[in-house]
Amino acid sequence: MLIVAFFYVPMIEHKMDTDYAIFNEYKATGVATNTARISLNKLLFSKMQWGWALNIENDTATEKDMCYAIGLTLIIPLLFTPFVYKKIKKPHRRLYIASIFISILFMALTTELIDWTKVPYFFSFVQFPFRYLMIPSFLLSIVGAVNIAKVSEKFSKRDVLMVSMIAVIYITPLMQSAVITTLDENQFYEVERLDATQPTSLCCAKFEYLPSKAFQNREYLANRSQDPILIEGEGEIKNSNKDKSSLTFDFTNTNGKEAKIELPYLYYLGYSAEINGKKLEMSESDKGFVAVTIPENESGTVEVSFTGTTLTKISMAVSIIGTILFIAYVIYSERKVRGKNKILKLKGESK
């Protein structure tokens, strides 16, 4: 939990602050999730199809274009489970078995065995059942690694060399028959123009991660300029200069009253703005963009930058500390085990 705090803490922070299309317009339902289930044979063995991401742009991508398979890389090591189980130390067996059963449970969630219309919304929140494969992919990787380690204990260097040679002989023809696609280099530099009439976008997929207000105003989003726009009050904006997540412009208040300016940034938390060294209040405009409020009788240069929220910075620090502690724990545990093994070895030699 500590290691992944950098991800889920900002996500919860954004969810609590405003509405996004993923939570409303694209809110997952049991009926919709049922259409994305996969068959059992596809879960175990399926072929990767090229071009799925590119097909999103014209909305022709279908589930048949994706590879959901656990894959032979995991399946082959798992076949050794019955043979190595008894070789695993008893204190570790519970974790070993728990990893396997949890993996089976989450793999079942991705298949047609589950009717998502009868499952609580909390679980269908992921939109697509195949996303649950992240958990078994991680857990089974550990189980598979343990199996390989236990099996290889009986192998000599000569056995490893022979197996490697056989593997190379079988893999070489597969590599020669691999499909290699060539992409035009210009595709990486071409700037996409949003089209509000299209249901999908190469850069925004189905627009599900837009603020709900921006999602409802996609035509405005597609045609909006890259300049700040005065939406409340009276004043004049000059010398606008936008460089990615940094923006500066001069604002002159013409009536001395409070003014509100919409910035050319979608509303995500983390932007900060100042005028004459004073921090400005940030909010969401009616179109789903970041807006700043200029106080009464205030004119000058407005400076905008993306700095991230305080909570995001804290969560990042927590993740870094958590990672360091985990690495330290692994090193400590490994040394402890080696120390015990050395003591047992010395006792055995003394007898």
C-alpha positions, 0 to 999 in steps of 0.5 A: 500500500505504501509503495503504490500510494503515489497512484491511488492517493492522487486518484482519490483526491481528484475523485473527491474534488470534481466529477470526471466522465469515467465516474459519470458518463462512462460509469461502468454497469453490469450490462456493459461489463458483461460485453467485455468478458473473455472465454476461458481458452482465450485466457490461457492461450491467445495470439497477440494482434497488431494494431489495436491501439491504432484502431481506437482512432477509427473506433474499429478496435474490438476485443478480438484484437487484444491478447488477454492470455496468461501466456506460456511464460507463466503456464509452463512454470506453474505445471511444476507446482504439484512436484515442488509443493512439498519442497517449500518450507511450511512457513511459506506454503500458506503464502504460496497457496494463497497466491495461487487461489487469489490468482484463480479467483481474479482470473475467474472474474475476467471470464464468462463464468461471472454475470456482472449484472449481479456483482456489486458496482465496486467490482465493475468499477474497472470497466473491463474485466481483463484488468483484473489480470494484473493481480494474477500476473503479479502473484503467479510470477512469484509462484512460477519463479519459486517453481523454477528455482526449486526445479533447477536445484536438481539441474547441473550446469550441463543440464542448464546448457542443454536446455538452453541449446534446445530452447534456442533451436525451437525459438529461432524459427519462431523469431524468423516467422515473427510479424514485424510491422514498420511504422511511419516515423511521422506518426510519432510527430503528427499532432492530432486535431480533436473532432467533437463529432468522433466518438474516439480519439487517438490521444483521448481514447473515448474521452472518459478521463476528461472532466465531466464538464469538458466531456459535455463540451467537446466541441468547445474543447476541439475549437478552443484557442490556447489563450486565457479567456476572460469569463467574468468581470471586465479587463484586458489580457495581453502578452499571453505566452504558453509553454506546455504546463507554464503560462504567463500573461498580463491582465489589466482590471478595467473596472476594479471588480473581481474577475475570473479567467479561464486558462487553456488547461483542462481541470486537473488538480495541481495547477497554481497561479500568482499575480504580483506574488499573490496566490490566486484561487483556482476553480473549475470553469463551466466548460471543465477548464482551470479558472483563476479568480483575480481579486478586486483592483488587482492588475499585473502579470499572472504566472501559472505553472503545474506544481502538483498538489501537496497531497500528491507530493506527500504520497510520492514521498511515502512511496519512495520511503515505502520502496526503500523500506521494502528493499531493506527488509528483503536484504535483511531477511535474505541475510538472516536466512543465509546466516541460519543456513550457515549455522545449520551447515556448521552444526552438520559438519561438527557432527 
